[in-house]
Amino acid sequence: MSIQHTVVFRLVHPEGSVEEQAFLDAAPGILASIPGVQNFAVARQVSAKSTLTHQFSMTFADQDGYDGYNNHPEHVAFVANRWGAEVAEFQEYDFVGIA
Amino acid sequence: MSIQHTVVFRLVHPEGSVEEQAFLDAAPGILASIPGVQNFAVARQVSAKSTLTHQFSMTFADQDGYDGYNNHPEHVAFVANRWGAEVAEFQEYDFVGIA
């Protein structure tokens, strides 16, 4: 059963900054090319009911695909080198459709 | 620009209960028929990194469609009669695609 993996986040960079754009540009190039990642998308979070400002979303065909992504060296390096330094707060959610 | 409106939530009802199923069955019938609502979907939230267990997702063609939904008597009644009594915790997010 396909799984939609999402993370909603807020960067340490000011909105509209060069650093923000550089992060948003770099991430898809690194993450979307990892085997198993489908439908990689970047969105702005616009509800005033959350302090988070962006979302990455992707789908995996199954749990094996998800695990392969999580353990892939490019993903591990991205989390260590960019995510930890540039993300101020975040929340992960994974969705499986039921209706 | 189209807007994806989402709410991730946890019910007061036990997982797998008749009450849970009744809520999940009733909501789409009420909410998806409100004018302007597109792509209404129900998902299970399966990441252990969140205590929330379900998501409703829908899209609106524009902010007018979103406002019409928010103010529609069927939506207002659903929030007053079902949501407030049966939802233990929730978080709203609205997404606009940028890549």
N, CA and C atoms of all chains as a GROMACS GRO file, in nm:
protein
  594
    1MET      N    1   0.085  -0.120   0.000
    1MET     CA    2   0.000   0.000   0.000
    1MET      C    3   0.088   0.125   0.000
    2SER      N    4   0.059   0.218  -0.085
    2SER     CA    5   0.147   0.335  -0.098
    2SER      C    6   0.136   0.426   0.024
    3ILE      N    7   0.249   0.486   0.060
    3ILE     CA    8   0.260   0.570   0.180
    3ILE      C    9   0.302   0.710   0.136
    4GLN      N   10   0.229   0.811   0.181
    4GLN     CA   11   0.271   0.950   0.159
    4GLN      C   12   0.349   0.996   0.281
    5HIS      N   13   0.476   1.026   0.262
    5HIS     CA   14   0.563   1.075   0.370
    5HIS      C   15   0.569   1.228   0.358
    6THR      N   16   0.541   1.296   0.468
    6THR     CA   17   0.543   1.443   0.466
    6THR      C   18   0.618   1.496   0.586
    7VAL      N   19   0.678   1.614   0.566
    7VAL     CA   20   0.734   1.687   0.680
    7VAL      C   21   0.699   1.835   0.659
    8VAL      N   22   0.640   1.892   0.761
    8VAL     CA   23   0.606   2.034   0.762
    8VAL      C   24   0.711   2.102   0.848
    9PHE      N   25   0.766   2.215   0.803
    9PHE     CA   26   0.881   2.270   0.874
    9PHE      C   27   0.888   2.422   0.860
   10ARG      N   28   0.975   2.479   0.945
   10ARG     CA   29   1.007   2.622   0.936
   10ARG      C   30   1.159   2.633   0.941
   11LEU      N   31   1.214   2.708   0.848
   11LEU     CA   32   1.359   2.726   0.841
   11LEU      C   33   1.405   2.833   0.941
   12VAL      N   34   1.533   2.831   0.972
   12VAL     CA   35   1.591   2.938   1.053
   12VAL      C   36   1.607   3.065   0.970
   13HIS      N   37   1.601   3.054   0.839
   13HIS     CA   38   1.623   3.168   0.751
   13HIS      C   39   1.498   3.256   0.742
   14PRO      N   40   1.515   3.386   0.722
   14PRO     CA   41   1.398   3.474   0.703
   14PRO      C   42   1.321   3.436   0.578
   15GLU      N   43   1.189   3.456   0.584
   15GLU     CA   44   1.104   3.432   0.467
   15GLU      C   45   1.149   3.521   0.352
   16GLY      N   46   1.162   3.461   0.236
   16GLY     CA   47   1.201   3.538   0.118
   16GLY      C   48   1.351   3.560   0.104
   17SER      N   49   1.429   3.504   0.197
   17SER     CA   50   1.574   3.524   0.192
   17SER      C   51   1.639   3.435   0.086
   18VAL      N   52   1.760   3.475   0.048
   18VAL     CA   53   1.839   3.394  -0.045
   18VAL      C   54   1.867   3.257   0.014
   19GLU      N   55   1.891   3.252   0.145
   19GLU     CA   56   1.921   3.125   0.212
   19GLU      C   57   1.800   3.032   0.210
   20GLU      N   58   1.682   3.088   0.229
   20GLU     CA   59   1.559   3.007   0.220
   20GLU      C   60   1.547   2.947   0.081
   21GLN      N   61   1.562   3.030  -0.020
   21GLN     CA   62   1.546   2.981  -0.158
   21GLN      C   63   1.651   2.875  -0.192
   22ALA      N   64   1.772   2.895  -0.141
   22ALA     CA   65   1.880   2.798  -0.168
   22ALA      C   66   1.845   2.661  -0.109
   23PHE      N   67   1.787   2.661   0.012
   23PHE     CA   68   1.747   2.534   0.075
   23PHE      C   69   1.635   2.468  -0.004
   24LEU      N   70   1.535   2.548  -0.042
   24LEU     CA   71   1.420   2.493  -0.114
   24LEU      C   72   1.460   2.444  -0.253
   25ASP      N   73   1.561   2.505  -0.311
   25ASP     CA   74   1.610   2.461  -0.442
   25ASP      C   75   1.695   2.334  -0.430
   26ALA      N   76   1.774   2.325  -0.324
   26ALA     CA   77   1.869   2.214  -0.311
   26ALA      C   78   1.801   2.083  -0.274
   27ALA      N   79   1.703   2.091  -0.185
   27ALA     CA   80   1.646   1.969  -0.129
   27ALA      C   81   1.585   1.876  -0.235
   28PRO      N   82   1.501   1.927  -0.326
   28PRO     CA   83   1.444   1.835  -0.424
   28PRO      C   84   1.551   1.766  -0.510
   29GLY      N   85   1.656   1.841  -0.544
   29GLY     CA   86   1.761   1.783  -0.626
   29GLY      C   87   1.830   1.666  -0.559
   30ILE      N   88   1.842   1.675  -0.427
   30ILE     CA   89   1.907   1.568  -0.352
   30ILE      C   90   1.809   1.454  -0.321
   31LEU      N   91   1.692   1.491  -0.266
   31LEU     CA   92   1.600   1.390  -0.211
   31LEU      C   93   1.518   1.319  -0.318
   32ALA      N   94   1.476   1.394  -0.420
   32ALA     CA   95   1.386   1.334  -0.520
   32ALA      C   96   1.457   1.232  -0.607
   33SER      N   97   1.589   1.235  -0.607
   33SER     CA   98   1.663   1.140  -0.692
   33SER      C   99   1.700   1.012  -0.618
   34ILE      N  100   1.664   1.004  -0.490
   34ILE     CA  101   1.691   0.881  -0.415
   34ILE      C  102   1.594   0.772  -0.462
   35PRO      N  103   1.643   0.652  -0.488
   35PRO     CA  104   1.555   0.545  -0.540
   35PRO      C  105   1.433   0.522  -0.450
   36GLY      N  106   1.317   0.508  -0.512
   36GLY     CA  107   1.194   0.482  -0.439
   36GLY      C  108   1.108   0.605  -0.416
   37VAL      N  109   1.168   0.725  -0.427
   37VAL     CA  110   1.093   0.848  -0.403
   37VAL      C  111   1.007   0.880  -0.527
   38GLN      N  112   0.877   0.898  -0.503
   38GLN     CA  113   0.785   0.934  -0.610
   38GLN      C  114   0.711   1.063  -0.571
   39ASN      N  115   0.672   1.140  -0.671
   39ASN     CA  116   0.585   1.257  -0.649
   39ASN      C  117   0.642   1.356  -0.548
   40PHE      N  118   0.774   1.379  -0.550
   40PHE     CA  119   0.832   1.475  -0.457
   40PHE      C  120   0.775   1.614  -0.486
   41ALA      N  121   0.728   1.681  -0.382
   41ALA     CA  122   0.666   1.813  -0.401
   41ALA      C  123   0.703   1.905  -0.286
   42VAL      N  124   0.715   2.033  -0.317
   42VAL     CA  125   0.741   2.137  -0.218
   42VAL      C  126   0.620   2.229  -0.215
   43ALA      N  127   0.572   2.260  -0.095
   43ALA     CA  128   0.457   2.349  -0.082
   43ALA      C  129   0.485   2.453   0.026
   44ARG      N  130   0.418   2.566   0.014
   44ARG     CA  131   0.417   2.664   0.120
   44ARG      C  132   0.299   2.632   0.212
   45GLN      N  133   0.320   2.639   0.343
   45GLN     CA  134   0.213   2.619   0.441
   45GLN      C  135   0.158   2.757   0.475
   46VAL      N  136   0.030   2.780   0.444
   46VAL     CA  137  -0.024   2.916   0.450
   46VAL      C  138  -0.130   2.937   0.559
   47SER      N  139  -0.163   2.833   0.636
   47SER     CA  140  -0.261   2.853   0.744
   47SER      C  141  -0.197   2.928   0.859
   48ALA      N  142  -0.266   3.030   0.908
   48ALA     CA  143  -0.217   3.106   1.024
   48ALA      C  144  -0.227   3.023   1.152
   49LYS      N  145  -0.291   2.906   1.145
   49LYS     CA  146  -0.307   2.821   1.264
   49LYS      C  147  -0.185   2.734   1.292
   50SER      N  148  -0.079   2.750   1.212
   50SER     CA  149   0.047   2.680   1.237
   50SER      C  150   0.162   2.778   1.215
   51THR      N  151   0.269   2.762   1.292
   51THR     CA  152   0.389   2.845   1.273
   51THR      C  153   0.482   2.786   1.167
   52LEU      N  154   0.450   2.666   1.117
   52LEU     CA  155   0.534   2.603   1.014
   52LEU      C  156   0.504   2.665   0.878
   53THR      N  157   0.603   2.670   0.790
   53THR     CA  158   0.591   2.751   0.668
   53THR      C  159   0.605   2.674   0.538
   54HIS      N  160   0.657   2.552   0.542
   54HIS     CA  161   0.677   2.476   0.418
   54HIS      C  162   0.651   2.328   0.443
   55GLN      N  163   0.631   2.255   0.333
   55GLN     CA  164   0.613   2.110   0.340
   55GLN      C  165   0.689   2.042   0.227
   56PHE      N  166   0.758   1.935   0.260
   56PHE     CA  167   0.804   1.839   0.159
   56PHE      C  168   0.711   1.720   0.165
   57SER      N  169   0.671   1.669   0.050
   57SER     CA  170   0.584   1.552   0.041
   57SER      C  171   0.637   1.459  -0.066
   58MET      N  172   0.630   1.331  -0.038
   58MET     CA  173   0.670   1.230  -0.137
   58MET      C  174   0.592   1.102  -0.109
   59THR      N  175   0.586   1.014  -0.208
   59THR     CA  176   0.519   0.887  -0.185
   59THR      C  177   0.616   0.772  -0.211
   60PHE      N  178   0.592   0.663  -0.138
   60PHE     CA  179   0.666   0.538  -0.156
   60PHE      C  180   0.566   0.428  -0.188
   61ALA      N  181   0.607   0.338  -0.274
   61ALA     CA  182   0.517   0.230  -0.314
   61ALA      C  183   0.488   0.138  -0.196
   62ASP      N  184   0.584   0.126  -0.104
   62ASP     CA  185   0.566   0.036   0.011
   62ASP      C  186   0.669   0.070   0.118
   63GLN      N  187   0.664  -0.003   0.228
   63GLN     CA  188   0.753   0.024   0.341
   63GLN      C  189   0.900   0.002   0.304
   64ASP      N  190   0.926  -0.094   0.217
   64ASP     CA  191   1.064  -0.116   0.174
   64ASP      C  192   1.122   0.008   0.105
   65GLY      N  193   1.039   0.072   0.021
   65GLY     CA  194   1.085   0.194  -0.045
   65GLY      C  195   1.115   0.304   0.056
   66TYR      N  196   1.027   0.314   0.154
   66TYR     CA  197   1.042   0.414   0.261
   66TYR      C  198   1.171   0.387   0.339
   67ASP      N  199   1.193   0.264   0.377
   67ASP     CA  200   1.313   0.229   0.454
   67ASP      C  201   1.440   0.255   0.372
   68GLY      N  202   1.433   0.223   0.243
   68GLY     CA  203   1.549   0.246   0.157
   68GLY      C  204   1.587   0.393   0.150
   69TYR      N  205   1.484   0.479   0.145
   69TYR     CA  206   1.506   0.625   0.146
   69TYR      C  207   1.567   0.669   0.278
   70ASN      N  208   1.507   0.627   0.386
   70ASN     CA  209   1.554   0.669   0.519
   70ASN      C  210   1.701   0.633   0.541
   71ASN      N  211   1.740   0.518   0.493
   71ASN     CA  212   1.876   0.468   0.517
   71ASN      C  213   1.974   0.507   0.406
   72HIS      N  214   1.927   0.570   0.300
   72HIS     CA  215   2.015   0.603   0.188
   72HIS      C  216   2.119   0.708   0.231
   73PRO      N  217   2.246   0.688   0.193
   73PRO     CA  218   2.352   0.783   0.234
   73PRO      C  219   2.322   0.928   0.198
   74GLU      N  220   2.257   0.952   0.083
   74GLU     CA  221   2.227   1.090   0.044
   74GLU      C  222   2.125   1.153   0.139
   75HIS      N  223   2.028   1.071   0.186
   75HIS     CA  224   1.930   1.121   0.282
   75HIS      C  225   1.995   1.145   0.418
   76VAL      N  226   2.074   1.050   0.460
   76VAL     CA  227   2.142   1.062   0.590
   76VAL      C  228   2.232   1.186   0.591
   77ALA      N  229   2.303   1.210   0.480
   77ALA     CA  230   2.393   1.325   0.471
   77ALA      C  231   2.314   1.456   0.468
   78PHE      N  232   2.199   1.456   0.398
   78PHE     CA  233   2.117   1.576   0.392
   78PHE      C  234   2.066   1.614   0.531
   79VAL      N  235   2.021   1.515   0.605
   79VAL     CA  236   1.971   1.540   0.741
   79VAL      C  237   2.083   1.594   0.829
   80ALA      N  238   2.202   1.534   0.817
   80ALA     CA  239   2.315   1.573   0.902
   80ALA      C  240   2.369   1.711   0.864
   81ASN      N  241   2.376   1.740   0.734
   81ASN     CA  242   2.448   1.859   0.688
   81ASN      C  243   2.359   1.982   0.668
   82ARG      N  244   2.234   1.960   0.629
   82ARG     CA  245   2.146   2.074   0.598
   82ARG      C  246   2.031   2.084   0.697
   83TRP      N  247   1.957   1.976   0.714
   83TRP     CA  248   1.834   1.980   0.794
   83TRP      C  249   1.861   2.026   0.937
   84GLY      N  250   1.957   1.964   1.002
   84GLY     CA  251   1.985   1.997   1.142
   84GLY      C  252   2.026   2.141   1.162
   85ALA      N  253   2.095   2.198   1.063
   85ALA     CA  254   2.148   2.334   1.077
   85ALA      C  255   2.048   2.440   1.033
   86GLU      N  256   1.956   2.405   0.940
   86GLU     CA  257   1.875   2.509   0.875
   86GLU      C  258   1.727   2.503   0.910
   87VAL      N  259   1.683   2.398   0.982
   87VAL     CA  260   1.542   2.384   1.016
   87VAL      C  261   1.522   2.417   1.164
   88ALA      N  262   1.432   2.512   1.190
   88ALA     CA  263   1.407   2.558   1.327
   88ALA      C  264   1.307   2.467   1.400
   89GLU      N  265   1.204   2.419   1.330
   89GLU     CA  266   1.105   2.329   1.390
   89GLU      C  267   1.039   2.252   1.278
   90PHE      N  268   0.989   2.132   1.308
   90PHE     CA  269   0.925   2.050   1.205
   90PHE      C  270   0.837   1.944   1.268
   91GLN      N  271   0.750   1.889   1.186
   91GLN     CA  272   0.662   1.779   1.228
   91GLN      C  273   0.645   1.685   1.110
   92GLU      N  274   0.671   1.557   1.133
   92GLU     CA  275   0.650   1.456   1.029
   92GLU      C  276   0.510   1.394   1.042
   93TYR      N  277   0.452   1.360   0.928
   93TYR     CA  278   0.329   1.282   0.922
   93TYR      C  279   0.340   1.187   0.803
   94ASP      N  280   0.289   1.068   0.818
   94ASP     CA  281   0.283   0.973   0.707
   94ASP      C  282   0.138   0.928   0.690
   95PHE      N  283   0.093   0.929   0.565
   95PHE     CA  284  -0.048   0.902   0.540
   95PHE      C  285  -0.069   0.781   0.449
   96VAL      N  286  -0.168   0.702   0.485
   96VAL     CA  287  -0.214   0.591   0.402
   96VAL      C  288  -0.362   0.612   0.378
   97GLY      N  289  -0.400   0.621   0.252
   97GLY     CA  290  -0.538   0.652   0.218
   97GLY      C  291  -0.635   0.543   0.262
   98ILE      N  292  -0.752   0.584   0.312
   98ILE     CA  293  -0.854   0.485   0.348
   98ILE      C  294  -0.989   0.521   0.285
   99ALA      N  295  -1.004   0.636   0.223
   99ALA     CA  296  -1.129   0.674   0.158
   99ALA      C  297  -1.106   0.794   0.068
  100MET      N  298  -0.501   3.039  -0.739
  100MET     CA  299  -0.411   2.928  -0.712
  100MET      C  300  -0.479   2.830  -0.617
  101SER      N  301  -0.475   2.703  -0.649
  101SER     CA  302  -0.550   2.606  -0.568
  101SER      C  303  -0.484   2.584  -0.432
  102ILE      N  304  -0.568   2.561  -0.332
  102ILE     CA  305  -0.524   2.547  -0.193
  102ILE      C  306  -0.565   2.409  -0.143
  103GLN      N  307  -0.469   2.334  -0.085
  103GLN     CA  308  -0.501   2.208  -0.019
  103GLN      C  309  -0.522   2.236   0.129
  104HIS      N  310  -0.643   2.215   0.176
  104HIS     CA  311  -0.677   2.232   0.318
  104HIS      C  312  -0.672   2.096   0.386
  105THR      N  313  -0.597   2.088   0.495
  105THR     CA  314  -0.585   1.960   0.565
  105THR      C  315  -0.603   1.979   0.715
  106VAL      N  316  -0.653   1.874   0.778
  106VAL     CA  317  -0.654   1.871   0.924
  106VAL      C  318  -0.615   1.729   0.967
  107VAL      N  319  -0.515   1.723   1.053
  107VAL     CA  320  -0.468   1.596   1.109
  107VAL      C  321  -0.525   1.591   1.250
  108PHE      N  322  -0.580   1.476   1.289
  108PHE     CA  323  -0.654   1.474   1.416
  108PHE      C  324  -0.650   1.337   1.482
  109ARG      N  325  -0.689   1.337   1.608
  109ARG     CA  326  -0.708   1.214   1.684
  109ARG      C  327  -0.844   1.221   1.751
  110LEU      N  328  -0.924   1.117   1.736
  110LEU     CA  329  -1.057   1.113   1.795
  110LEU      C  330  -1.051   1.074   1.942
  111VAL      N  331  -1.156   1.105   2.014
  111VAL     CA  332  -1.168   1.058   2.152
  111VAL      C  333  -1.201   0.909   2.155
  112HIS      N  334  -1.248   0.853   2.045
  112HIS     CA  335  -1.290   0.712   2.039
  112HIS      C  336  -1.169   0.619   2.027
  113PRO      N  337  -1.179   0.500   2.083
  113PRO     CA  338  -1.070   0.402   2.066
  113PRO      C  339  -1.049   0.366   1.919
  114GLU      N  340  -0.924   0.338   1.884
  114GLU     CA  341  -0.893   0.294   1.748
  114GLU      C  342  -0.967   0.164   1.718
  115GLY      N  343  -1.029   0.160   1.603
  115GLY     CA  344  -1.103   0.041   1.562
  115GLY      C  345  -1.243   0.032   1.618
  116SER      N  346  -1.288   0.133   1.693
  116SER     CA  347  -1.420   0.128   1.754
  116SER      C  348  -1.530   0.161   1.653
  117VAL      N  349  -1.652   0.120   1.687
  117VAL     CA  350  -1.769   0.153   1.605
  117VAL      C  351  -1.785   0.304   1.596
  118GLU      N  352  -1.758   0.374   1.705
  118GLU     CA  353  -1.773   0.520   1.708
  118GLU      C  354  -1.672   0.587   1.614
  119GLU      N  355  -1.551   0.534   1.612
  119GLU     CA  356  -1.450   0.588   1.520
  119GLU      C  357  -1.498   0.572   1.376
  120GLN      N  358  -1.541   0.452   1.342
  120GLN     CA  359  -1.584   0.425   1.205
  120GLN      C  360  -1.703   0.513   1.167
  121ALA      N  361  -1.794   0.533   1.263
  121ALA     CA  362  -1.912   0.615   1.235
  121ALA      C  363  -1.873   0.758   1.202
  122PHE      N  364  -1.774   0.810   1.276
  122PHE     CA  365  -1.726   0.947   1.248
  122PHE      C  366  -1.661   0.954   1.111
  123LEU      N  367  -1.574   0.857   1.082
  123LEU     CA  368  -1.502   0.857   0.954
  123LEU      C  369  -1.596   0.837   0.836
  124ASP      N  370  -1.707   0.765   0.860
  124ASP     CA  371  -1.805   0.745   0.754
  124ASP      C  372  -1.892   0.870   0.734
  125ALA      N  373  -1.924   0.937   0.843
  125ALA     CA  374  -2.018   1.049   0.834
  125ALA      C  375  -1.955   1.174   0.774
  126ALA      N  376  -1.830   1.200   0.810
  126ALA     CA  377  -1.768   1.328   0.773
  126ALA      C  378  -1.763   1.351   0.622
  127PRO      N  379  -1.716   1.252   0.542
  127PRO     CA  380  -1.711   1.278   0.398
  127PRO      C  381  -1.848   1.307   0.339
  128GLY      N  382  -1.950   1.237   0.388
  128GLY     CA  383  -2.085   1.258   0.334
  128GLY      C  384  -2.134   1.400   0.357
  129ILE      N  385  -2.093   1.458   0.469
  129ILE     CA  386  -2.135   1.594   0.501
  129ILE      C  387  -2.044   1.696   0.433
  130LEU      N  388  -1.913   1.680   0.449
  130LEU     CA  389  -1.819   1.785   0.409
  130LEU      C  390  -1.791   1.786   0.259
  131ALA      N  391  -1.782   1.667   0.198
  131ALA     CA  392  -1.744   1.661   0.057
  131ALA      C  393  -1.853   1.714  -0.034
  132SER      N  394  -1.976   1.725   0.017
  132SER     CA  395  -2.085   1.774  -0.067
  132SER      C  396  -2.104   1.926  -0.058
  133ILE      N  397  -2.023   1.990   0.026
  133ILE     CA  398  -2.031   2.137   0.035
  133ILE      C  399  -1.970   2.198  -0.092
  134PRO      N  400  -2.039   2.295  -0.151
  134PRO     CA  401  -1.989   2.353  -0.277
  134PRO      C  402  -1.845   2.404  -0.264
  135GLY      N  403  -1.765   2.373  -0.365
  135GLY     CA  404  -1.626   2.419  -0.366
  135GLY      C  405  -1.526   2.316  -0.321
  136VAL      N  406  -1.572   2.212  -0.250
  136VAL     CA  407  -1.482   2.109  -0.200
  136VAL      C  408  -1.447   2.013  -0.313
  137GLN      N  409  -1.316   1.993  -0.336
  137GLN     CA  410  -1.268   1.901  -0.438
  137GLN      C  411  -1.172   1.801  -0.373
  138ASN      N  412  -1.167   1.680  -0.427
  138ASN     CA  413  -1.066   1.581  -0.387
  138ASN      C  414  -1.070   1.550  -0.238
  139PHE      N  415  -1.188   1.543  -0.178
  139PHE     CA  416  -1.197   1.510  -0.036
  139PHE      C  417  -1.143   1.370  -0.013
  140ALA      N  418  -1.052   1.357   0.084
  140ALA     CA  419  -0.989   1.228   0.110
  140ALA      C  420  -0.968   1.208   0.260
  141VAL      N  421  -0.978   1.082   0.302
  141VAL     CA  422  -0.954   1.043   0.440
  141VAL      C  423  -0.832   0.952   0.442
  142ALA      N  424  -0.739   0.980   0.532
  142ALA     CA  425  -0.620   0.896   0.543
  142ALA      C  426  -0.594   0.862   0.689
  143ARG      N  427  -0.525   0.752   0.709
  143ARG     CA  428  -0.473   0.717   0.839
  143ARG      C  429  -0.332   0.776   0.852
  144GLN      N  430  -0.303   0.839   0.967
  144GLN     CA  431  -0.169   0.893   0.992
  144GLN      C  432  -0.092   0.783   1.066
  145VAL      N  433   0.018   0.735   1.004
  145VAL     CA  434   0.083   0.614   1.055
  145VAL      C  435   0.224   0.638   1.111
  146SER      N  436   0.273   0.762   1.107
  146SER     CA  437   0.406   0.788   1.165
  146SER      C  438   0.399   0.786   1.317
  147ALA      N  439   0.493   0.714   1.380
  147ALA     CA  440   0.501   0.711   1.526
  147ALA      C  441   0.550   0.843   1.583
  148LYS      N  442   0.593   0.935   1.495
  148LYS     CA  443   0.644   1.065   1.540
  148LYS      C  444   0.534   1.166   1.566
  149SER      N  445   0.408   1.125   1.551
  149SER     CA  446   0.293   1.210   1.585
  149SER      C  447   0.190   1.127   1.658
  150THR      N  448   0.119   1.188   1.752
  150THR     CA  449   0.010   1.119   1.823
  150THR      C  450  -0.122   1.128   1.746
  151LEU      N  451  -0.125   1.204   1.636
  151LEU     CA  452  -0.248   1.217   1.557
  151LEU      C  453  -0.265   1.095   1.467
  152THR      N  454  -0.388   1.058   1.440
  152THR     CA  455  -0.415   0.928   1.379
  152THR      C  456  -0.487   0.931   1.244
  153HIS      N  457  -0.544   1.045   1.207
  153HIS     CA  458  -0.619   1.054   1.081
  153HIS      C  459  -0.600   1.191   1.018
  154GLN      N  460  -0.632   1.198   0.889
  154GLN     CA  461  -0.627   1.326   0.818
  154GLN      C  462  -0.747   1.337   0.724
  155PHE      N  463  -0.809   1.455   0.723
  155PHE     CA  464  -0.899   1.492   0.615
  155PHE      C  465  -0.824   1.589   0.526
  156SER      N  466  -0.837   1.572   0.396
  156SER     CA  467  -0.772   1.661   0.300
  156SER      C  468  -0.871   1.696   0.190
  157MET      N  469  -0.866   1.821   0.146
  157MET     CA  470  -0.953   1.865   0.035
  157MET      C  471  -0.883   1.980  -0.035
  158THR      N  472  -0.923   2.007  -0.158
  158THR     CA  473  -0.868   2.122  -0.227
  158THR      C  474  -0.979   2.219  -0.267
  159PHE      N  475  -0.941   2.346  -0.270
  159PHE     CA  476  -1.029   2.454  -0.317
  159PHE      C  477  -0.960   2.522  -0.433
  160ALA      N  478  -1.039   2.564  -0.531
  160ALA     CA  479  -0.982   2.630  -0.649
  160ALA      C  480  -0.919   2.763  -0.612
  161ASP      N  481  -0.974   2.828  -0.509
  161ASP     CA  482  -0.923   2.959  -0.470
  161ASP      C  483  -0.974   2.993  -0.329
  162GLN      N  484  -0.935   3.110  -0.280
  162GLN     CA  485  -0.971   3.149  -0.143
  162GLN      C  486  -1.122   3.167  -0.127
  163ASP      N  487  -1.190   3.209  -0.233
  163ASP     CA  488  -1.336   3.223  -0.225
  163ASP      C  489  -1.402   3.089  -0.198
  164GLY      N  490  -1.351   2.983  -0.263
  164GLY     CA  491  -1.406   2.851  -0.239
  164GLY      C  492  -1.383   2.807  -0.095
  165TYR      N  493  -1.264   2.836  -0.044
  165TYR     CA  494  -1.228   2.803   0.094
  165TYR      C  495  -1.319   2.877   0.192
  166ASP      N  496  -1.338   3.006   0.169
  166ASP     CA  497  -1.422   3.087   0.258
  166ASP      C  498  -1.567   3.037   0.254
  167GLY      N  499  -1.614   3.001   0.136
  167GLY     CA  500  -1.750   2.952   0.123
  167GLY      C  501  -1.772   2.824   0.203
  168TYR      N  502  -1.671   2.737   0.201
  168TYR     CA  503  -1.675   2.614   0.281
  168TYR      C  504  -1.676   2.645   0.429
  169ASN      N  505  -1.584   2.730   0.471
  169ASN     CA  506  -1.572   2.762   0.613
  169ASN      C  507  -1.702   2.819   0.670
  170ASN      N  508  -1.769   2.899   0.590
  170ASN     CA  509  -1.890   2.968   0.636
  170ASN      C  510  -2.019   2.892   0.607
  171HIS      N  511  -2.009   2.780   0.536
  171HIS     CA  512  -2.129   2.706   0.497
  171HIS      C  513  -2.197   2.647   0.622
  172PRO      N  514  -2.330   2.658   0.630
  172PRO     CA  515  -2.402   2.608   0.749
  172PRO      C  516  -2.375   2.461   0.780
  173GLU      N  517  -2.356   2.377   0.677
  173GLU     CA  518  -2.329   2.235   0.703
  173GLU      C  519  -2.192   2.216   0.768
  174HIS      N  520  -2.095   2.298   0.730
  174HIS     CA  521  -1.962   2.291   0.792
  174HIS      C  522  -1.968   2.343   0.934
  175VAL      N  523  -2.034   2.456   0.953
  175VAL     CA  524  -2.045   2.515   1.086
  175VAL      C  525  -2.115   2.417   1.181
  176ALA      N  526  -2.220   2.351   1.132
  176ALA     CA  527  -2.295   2.256   1.215
  176ALA      C  528  -2.210   2.133   1.246
  177PHE      N  529  -2.131   2.087   1.147
  177PHE     CA  530  -2.045   1.970   1.170
  177PHE      C  531  -1.941   2.000   1.279
  178VAL      N  532  -1.881   2.118   1.272
  178VAL     CA  533  -1.781   2.156   1.373
  178VAL      C  534  -1.847   2.165   1.511
  179ALA      N  535  -1.965   2.223   1.516
  179ALA     CA  536  -2.032   2.242   1.644
  179ALA      C  537  -2.083   2.109   1.702
  180ASN      N  538  -2.137   2.022   1.616
  180ASN     CA  539  -2.207   1.904   1.666
  180ASN      C  540  -2.120   1.779   1.676
  181ARG      N  541  -2.022   1.766   1.587
  181ARG     CA  542  -1.942   1.643   1.585
  181ARG      C  543  -1.796   1.670   1.624
  182TRP      N  544  -1.733   1.764   1.556
  182TRP     CA  545  -1.589   1.788   1.573
  182TRP      C  546  -1.555   1.820   1.719
  183GLY      N  547  -1.626   1.913   1.775
  183GLY     CA  548  -1.596   1.957   1.912
  183GLY      C  549  -1.610   1.846   2.014
  184ALA      N  550  -1.705   1.755   1.990
  184ALA     CA  551  -1.734   1.650   2.087
  184ALA      C  552  -1.648   1.526   2.066
  185GLU      N  553  -1.602   1.501   1.943
  185GLU     CA  554  -1.541   1.371   1.911
  185GLU      C  555  -1.392   1.377   1.879
  186VAL      N  556  -1.338   1.499   1.868
  186VAL     CA  557  -1.195   1.513   1.835
  186VAL      C  558  -1.117   1.554   1.959
  187ALA      N  559  -1.014   1.475   1.992
  187ALA     CA  560  -0.934   1.499   2.112
  187ALA      C  561  -0.826   1.604   2.088
  188GLU      N  562  -0.762   1.599   1.972
  188GLU     CA  563  -0.660   1.698   1.936
  188GLU      C  564  -0.647   1.702   1.785
  189PHE      N  565  -0.605   1.819   1.733
  189PHE     CA  566  -0.593   1.831   1.589
  189PHE      C  567  -0.498   1.945   1.553
  190GLN      N  568  -0.454   1.944   1.428
  190GLN     CA  569  -0.370   2.051   1.374
  190GLN      C  570  -0.408   2.074   1.229
  191GLU      N  571  -0.437   2.198   1.194
  191GLU     CA  572  -0.467   2.232   1.056
  191GLU      C  573  -0.342   2.278   0.983
  192TYR      N  574  -0.334   2.247   0.854
  192TYR     CA  575  -0.231   2.299   0.764
  192TYR      C  576  -0.296   2.323   0.629
  193ASP      N  577  -0.256   2.430   0.563
  193ASP     CA  578  -0.303   2.457   0.428
  193ASP      C  579  -0.180   2.471   0.338
  194PHE      N  580  -0.185   2.406   0.223
  194PHE     CA  581  -0.068   2.402   0.136
  194PHE      C  582  -0.096   2.459  -0.002
  195VAL      N  583   0.001   2.536  -0.050
  195VAL     CA  584  -0.001   2.587  -0.186
  195VAL      C  585   0.128   2.541  -0.251
  196GLY      N  586   0.116   2.468  -0.360
  196GLY     CA  587   0.234   2.412  -0.425
  196GLY      C  588   0.328   2.518  -0.480
  197ILE      N  589   0.460   2.494  -0.464
  197ILE     CA  590   0.557   2.587  -0.524
  197ILE      C  591   0.661   2.512  -0.606
  198ALA      N  592   0.662   2.382  -0.605
  198ALA     CA  593   0.760   2.308  -0.686
  198ALA      C  594   0.717   2.161  -0.689
   0.00000   0.00000   0.00000
